[in-house]
Every structure is written in structure tokens, then in C-alpha cells.
Amino acid sequence: MEEILRALVRGEIDIAAAKQKLNVLQIKKIGDVAKLDANRARRTGVPEAILAQDKQPEDVCRLSLAMAEANGYALITRVKESDLVELEKNLPEGYELEINRQARTCVLKRKGHVFAQNGRIGVLAAGTADIGVAEEVVTTARVMGCEVIKAYDVGVAGIHRLYEPLTEMLEKGVAAIVVVAGMDAVLPIVVSSHVSVPVVGVPTSVGYGMGKDGVAGLLTMLQTCSPGLAVVNIDNGFGAGVFASLIARQARG
């Protein structure tokens, strides 16, 4: 960093080149395990999440602590109980954990760290079996600074349950609505036919037999004739939360 700043002062590089070089420096190598892109949120508006799935608890902890030290927080997804035990055991003074077991997420952050406010989105879940993925959306959006209005168990089997929360979301000016649904996954299509804001559909791996762990729902959403619906991968609450939050940020200007 000192070399970059000295080169800037000497006039050997301009501000744009210095910024680029400093961004590169933000990619941190953590032992031989991973390279963390600690500057991603500032560069793209999207935080680098630490996917705990299939990682050893010690590695999850080490990566999370490094990210929190660099950015003030670390978002960990698909977290396991063994990961939480390791994090709690090694939690540094001045840091805290925000754990959402339904979402299988954990936010490790400095006490007092505040996420800058960047708009408002809605989150709907068709059934109670879809709530875990919906909560992953909520955690992600809140880390990205979005206020979230949420309503669960409003699927098409009882379509009358949908209209009150949908009205509230529109009255409060949400910039996008994420709709999480399994089984036939029709709810996002219904919602997109009723609103003038972008809708993000999240198929879940909830269903029987030929549902094929969410493939049927994914194909249903992709084949919709209702425009205004974007679709993410099966159970991808993180991706949906990021996409909707970026829309909200642009809408806020």
C-alpha cells in the first residue's frame, strides 16, 4: 500500500490506477484455504458471503474472523451447529454473533456496526416449509442495508391470504419482491401478474415425487408467461436477496 501511495505522490500513476491497485490488495489469502475478496462490497455493492457448507468449522471460523476484521462484519451462509460452536468459542472481544437458525445464517460483526440503509424490499414465502430459504433472503438483504417487509404461508392453496401483505408491500413502496415457493411454485407467477415492481422467484426443494428436489418448480417459473419475473437457482436465498437489494439500491438512487 505504501508503494502505491508513494507512486501516486510521485505522479507515476493516477488516482484511478491507484484505486485499482488498492482494490487488488484487498484480496486476502487466508493460509492455504481461500482467498477472501474483502473489498467486494465496496467494489460491486455485493458482500462476499462465506459458504460454510462442506467446510471444516475451524476454516469457517478463520475465514469469518478475517473477513470481519477487514470489513467490520462477515456473512456466513449454510452454517452448521459445529460452526457456531467454533465461532462462539473464538469470538473476539468487541464482536457479536447474530444467528438465524431458520435461515442457517450467521453474521459476525463488530459491536455497533451499522449497515447503511439502501431501500426496501418485500419477501413472501408460499408455505411454512419455504421459510428457511425466505429467511436467508431476509438476512442477506438486511446485511445489504435493505428494510424487509415479509409475509409467510401465503401460497396459492389459499390465495386469499396473499392480498393483504401484498397490498402492504406496495403501499410501503418496496422496490422489488422476492417470492419463495416449492411444490408447483406458482406463487411468484401470480405475484408478478399483480404488481408493477420486479419480482424475484426462488424455487425451493420442497415437494413430492416428480418435483425432483425443486426442478419442477424451477421449470414452472422459467416457463411463465407473466413478464417481470426473474428466477434464481433452487434454494438460492442468498442470490435472490442480493439481486433484490441491488434493485432497491438503484431505485433509491
C-alpha positions as CSV (number, residue, x, y, z in Angstrom):
1,M,0.0,0.0,0.0
2,E,2.8,2.4,0.9
3,E,4.4,1.7,-2.5
4,I,1.2,2.5,-4.3
5,L,0.7,5.8,-2.4
6,R,4.3,6.9,-3.0
7,A,3.9,6.2,-6.7
8,L,0.7,8.3,-6.7
9,V,2.5,11.2,-4.9
10,R,5.4,11.0,-7.4
11,G,2.9,11.2,-10.3
12,E,3.8,7.8,-11.7
13,I,0.2,6.6,-11.5
14,D,-3.1,8.4,-11.5
15,I,-5.9,8.1,-8.9
16,A,-7.8,5.6,-11.0
17,A,-4.7,3.3,-11.2
18,A,-4.0,3.7,-7.5
19,K,-7.6,2.7,-6.7
20,Q,-7.4,-0.3,-8.9
21,K,-4.1,-1.5,-7.2
22,L,-5.6,-0.9,-3.7
23,N,-8.6,-3.0,-4.7
24,V,-6.4,-5.8,-5.7
25,L,-4.6,-5.7,-2.3
26,Q,-7.9,-6.3,-0.6
27,I,-8.0,-9.9,-1.8
28,K,-6.6,-11.6,1.3
29,K,-5.1,-15.1,1.4
30,I,-6.1,-17.0,4.5
31,G,-3.5,-19.7,4.9
32,D,-3.9,-22.2,2.2
33,V,-7.6,-22.4,2.4
34,A,-9.1,-19.5,0.5
35,K,-8.6,-16.0,-0.9
36,L,-11.2,-13.6,0.5
37,D,-12.4,-10.7,-1.6
38,A,-12.7,-8.3,1.3
39,N,-13.3,-5.3,-1.0
40,R,-16.2,-6.8,-3.0
41,A,-19.0,-4.9,-1.2
42,R,-17.3,-1.6,-1.9
43,R,-16.5,-2.5,-5.5
44,T,-19.8,-4.2,-6.5
45,G,-22.2,-3.5,-3.7
46,V,-22.4,-7.2,-3.0
47,P,-20.8,-8.7,0.1
48,E,-18.7,-11.8,-0.1
49,A,-20.5,-14.5,1.8
50,I,-18.7,-17.3,3.4
51,L,-20.4,-20.6,2.4
52,A,-20.0,-22.9,5.4
53,Q,-21.4,-26.0,3.6
54,D,-18.7,-28.7,3.3
55,K,-16.1,-26.7,5.2
56,Q,-14.5,-27.6,8.4
57,P,-15.6,-25.5,11.4
58,E,-12.1,-24.3,12.1
59,D,-11.8,-23.0,8.5
60,V,-15.2,-21.3,8.7
61,C,-14.2,-19.6,11.9
62,R,-10.8,-18.5,10.5
63,L,-12.3,-17.1,7.3
64,S,-15.1,-15.3,9.1
65,L,-12.8,-13.7,11.6
66,A,-10.5,-12.4,8.8
67,M,-13.5,-11.0,6.9
68,A,-14.9,-9.3,9.9
69,E,-11.6,-7.8,10.7
70,A,-11.4,-6.4,7.2
71,N,-15.0,-5.2,6.8
72,G,-16.5,-4.9,10.2
73,Y,-18.7,-7.9,9.6
74,A,-18.9,-11.4,7.9
75,L,-22.0,-13.0,6.5
76,I,-21.9,-16.8,6.8
77,T,-24.5,-19.0,5.0
78,R,-25.4,-22.6,5.3
79,V,-23.9,-22.5,8.8
80,K,-23.8,-25.7,10.8
81,E,-24.1,-26.1,14.6
82,S,-20.5,-27.1,14.8
83,D,-19.5,-23.9,13.0
84,L,-21.5,-21.9,15.6
85,V,-19.8,-23.7,18.5
86,E,-16.4,-22.8,17.0
87,L,-17.3,-19.2,16.4
88,E,-18.7,-18.7,19.9
89,K,-15.5,-20.3,21.3
90,N,-13.2,-18.0,19.4
91,L,-15.3,-14.8,19.4
92,P,-13.0,-11.8,19.9
93,E,-13.8,-9.1,22.4
94,G,-15.8,-6.3,20.8
95,Y,-17.6,-8.7,18.4
96,E,-21.0,-10.3,18.4
97,L,-22.9,-13.0,16.5
98,E,-26.4,-12.6,15.0
99,I,-27.6,-16.2,14.4
100,N,-30.7,-17.2,12.4
101,R,-31.1,-20.9,12.6
102,Q,-34.1,-21.0,10.3
103,A,-32.0,-19.3,7.6
104,R,-28.9,-21.2,8.5
105,T,-27.1,-17.9,8.6
106,C,-24.8,-16.1,11.0
107,V,-23.5,-12.5,10.9
108,L,-20.3,-12.0,12.8
109,K,-19.8,-8.2,13.3
110,R,-18.2,-5.6,15.5
111,K,-20.5,-4.3,18.2
112,G,-22.1,-1.1,17.0
113,H,-21.5,-1.9,13.3
114,V,-24.4,-0.4,11.3
115,F,-25.4,-1.4,7.8
116,A,-26.1,1.7,5.6
117,Q,-29.7,1.9,4.6
118,N,-30.3,1.2,0.9
119,G,-34.0,0.8,0.2
120,R,-36.9,-1.6,0.9
121,I,-38.0,-5.0,-0.4
122,G,-40.7,-7.5,0.2
123,V,-40.3,-11.2,0.9
124,L,-43.1,-13.7,0.5
125,A,-43.0,-17.5,1.3
126,A,-45.6,-19.8,-0.1
127,G,-45.6,-22.3,2.7
128,T,-44.0,-22.8,6.1
129,A,-41.6,-25.3,4.5
130,D,-40.2,-22.5,2.4
131,I,-39.4,-20.2,5.4
132,G,-35.8,-21.2,5.8
133,V,-34.9,-20.1,2.3
134,A,-37.0,-16.9,2.7
135,E,-35.1,-16.1,5.9
136,E,-31.8,-16.5,4.0
137,V,-33.2,-13.8,1.7
138,V,-34.0,-11.6,4.7
139,T,-30.6,-11.9,6.3
140,T,-28.8,-11.1,3.1
141,A,-31.0,-8.1,2.3
142,R,-30.5,-6.7,5.8
143,V,-26.7,-7.0,5.5
144,M,-27.0,-5.1,2.3
145,G,-28.9,-2.4,4.1
146,C,-32.5,-3.1,3.0
147,E,-35.5,-2.8,5.1
148,V,-37.6,-6.0,4.7
149,I,-41.3,-6.4,4.8
150,K,-42.1,-10.1,5.0
151,A,-45.2,-12.4,5.0
152,Y,-45.2,-16.2,5.1
153,D,-47.6,-19.0,4.4
154,V,-49.5,-17.1,1.7
155,G,-49.4,-19.8,-1.1
156,V,-51.9,-20.4,-3.9
157,A,-53.6,-23.2,-1.9
158,G,-55.3,-20.3,0.0
159,I,-54.8,-17.4,-2.4
160,H,-56.9,-15.0,-0.2
161,R,-54.0,-14.9,2.3
162,L,-51.8,-13.2,-0.3
163,Y,-53.6,-9.9,-0.9
164,E,-53.3,-8.2,2.5
165,P,-49.5,-8.5,2.8
166,L,-49.0,-7.7,-0.9
167,T,-51.1,-4.5,-0.5
168,E,-49.0,-3.5,2.5
169,M,-45.7,-4.0,0.5
170,L,-47.0,-1.9,-2.4
171,E,-48.3,0.8,-0.1
172,K,-44.9,1.0,1.6
173,G,-43.1,1.3,-1.7
174,V,-41.0,-1.8,-2.0
175,A,-38.6,-1.7,-4.9
176,A,-38.8,-5.5,-5.5
177,I,-40.5,-8.5,-4.1
178,V,-38.8,-11.9,-3.6
179,V,-41.2,-14.8,-3.7
180,V,-40.1,-18.2,-2.3
181,A,-42.1,-21.3,-3.3
182,G,-41.8,-25.0,-3.6
183,M,-44.1,-27.7,-4.9
184,D,-45.6,-26.3,-8.2
185,A,-44.0,-22.9,-7.3
186,V,-46.8,-20.9,-8.9
187,L,-46.9,-18.1,-6.4
188,P,-44.1,-15.9,-7.9
189,I,-46.0,-16.0,-11.2
190,V,-49.2,-14.9,-9.6
191,V,-47.5,-12.1,-7.8
192,S,-45.7,-10.8,-10.9
193,S,-49.1,-10.6,-12.7
194,H,-50.4,-8.3,-9.9
195,V,-47.6,-5.8,-9.3
196,S,-45.5,-3.2,-11.3
197,V,-42.3,-3.8,-9.4
198,P,-39.7,-6.5,-10.3
199,V,-40.3,-10.0,-8.8
200,V,-37.6,-12.5,-8.0
201,G,-38.7,-16.1,-7.8
202,V,-36.9,-18.6,-5.7
203,P,-37.9,-22.3,-6.2
204,T,-37.3,-24.5,-3.2
205,S,-36.5,-28.2,-3.0
206,V,-39.9,-28.8,-1.3
207,G,-42.3,-31.3,-2.8
208,Y,-43.1,-34.9,-3.6
209,G,-42.0,-37.4,-6.2
210,M,-41.6,-35.9,-9.6
211,G,-40.9,-32.5,-8.1
212,K,-37.3,-33.6,-8.4
213,D,-36.0,-31.5,-5.4
214,G,-37.2,-28.2,-6.9
215,V,-36.6,-28.8,-10.6
216,A,-40.3,-28.8,-11.4
217,G,-40.8,-25.5,-9.6
218,L,-37.7,-24.0,-11.3
219,L,-39.0,-25.1,-14.8
220,T,-42.5,-23.7,-13.9
221,M,-41.0,-20.3,-13.1
222,L,-38.8,-20.3,-16.2
223,Q,-41.8,-21.1,-18.4
224,T,-44.0,-18.3,-17.1
225,C,-45.9,-16.1,-19.5
226,S,-46.2,-13.4,-16.8
227,P,-43.4,-10.8,-17.5
228,G,-41.4,-9.1,-14.8
229,L,-40.3,-12.3,-13.1
230,A,-36.6,-13.1,-12.7
231,V,-35.6,-16.5,-11.4
232,V,-32.6,-17.7,-9.3
233,N,-31.5,-21.2,-8.7
234,I,-33.1,-23.7,-6.4
235,D,-32.9,-22.8,-2.7
236,N,-30.7,-19.8,-3.5
237,G,-32.0,-17.3,-1.0
238,F,-28.7,-15.5,-0.9
239,G,-28.7,-14.8,-4.6
240,A,-32.3,-13.6,-4.5
241,G,-31.5,-11.3,-1.6
242,V,-28.6,-9.8,-3.4
243,F,-30.4,-9.2,-6.6
244,A,-33.5,-7.6,-5.0
245,S,-31.3,-5.4,-2.8
246,L,-29.3,-4.2,-5.8
247,I,-32.7,-3.2,-7.4
248,A,-33.7,-1.4,-4.3
249,R,-30.4,0.5,-4.1
250,Q,-30.8,1.7,-7.7
251,A,-34.4,2.6,-7.1
252,R,-33.4,4.7,-4.1
253,G,-30.8,6.5,-6.3
